[in-house]
Amino acid sequence: MNVSIPNLYSTACLQADKRRVSLGWIVHPLYMHLEEHVGVFVQVDYYPQPFFRNPYGDKWQLQPGIQFMVLLDKLYTTLAYEDNHLFNLNLDIHF
């Protein structure tokens, strides 16, 4: 489920399945100048079952990051801290 909050230039997201419950929020602090080209996000995950947790067995994981839209709705780059132990640089290409 996604909820947009236009006055804050942000979107909140709630996702749940059998392995985790996630609550995320992305905000575009420079929207007035760069629109959605720069986004800052944070995601909080809860893993109730030990089988699905990270190598440290953490029930809760905080995953902050920053997202750059390089080409309008086509190419995104994301730098995030994931699973409480690694940085991830991700490139998303949309066709």
N, C-alpha and C positions, 0 to 999 in steps of 0.2 A: 504494500500500500504506500503510495507516495502522496504527499500533501505539499503543495506550493504555497509559499508565504511571500506574496509579491512585494509587500512593504519592506521586507528585509532582504529582498533579492536572494531568496533561499528556498531549498526544498528539504523536507524531512521524509524519511523512509523507515518503514517498519516491515521486517521480514521474519517469518518463523517457519521452521520445518522440524523434522524429528531430531535433528542434530544440534540446532542452535536457534537462538532468538537474537536478532540484530536490530539495533536502532541507529540510524545514521542521519547526518545533517550536513548539507553542503551550502555554503554561502559564497556569494560573489561580491567581495568587499569593494571592488573597483568597477561595479556595473555601470555607473554613470559615464565612465571613460572608456572601459574596455569590454563592456557587456559581459558575456559569459566566457571570455577568454582566460580568465584567472579565477579559480575556485579553491576555497579552503574547506576541507571536510574533516569530520571526525565520525568514527563508527565505534559503537560499543557492542560487543558480542558476549552472549552468555551461553556456555556449553554445559548443560546439566549432566550429560553422560561422559564419564572419563575416557571412553574409547575415542571420542572426537576432539579431544583437547590437544593443545600444542605439546611439544616435547617436555615442557616444564609442568604440565598438568594444571594449568591455569583455568579456572572456571570463567573468569572475566578477562576480556581482552579489549584494550583501548587501541584503536587504529587511526591515528591522525595522518593527514596528508595534504598535498597540494596538487591541483589539476590545471593543466594548460590546454586550451583548445588552439591547436596550431592552424588548422584549416577549418573553416566554418562547417560544423556538423559532419566533418569527414575524418579528422585526425586529432586524437587526444593523447597527451602524455601525462602520466600520473606518477608521482613519487610518494610512496606511503611506507609507514612503519607497520608491519604486520606480524601477527602471532606473538607479540611481545618479545621478538628476538631477531627480526631481520628487516632490512630496508628493501623495497621492491620498486623498480623502475619499470613502468608498463607503457606500452604503446598500443593504442586502440585505433584501428582503421575501419571505417564504416563505408560500405559500398552501396 
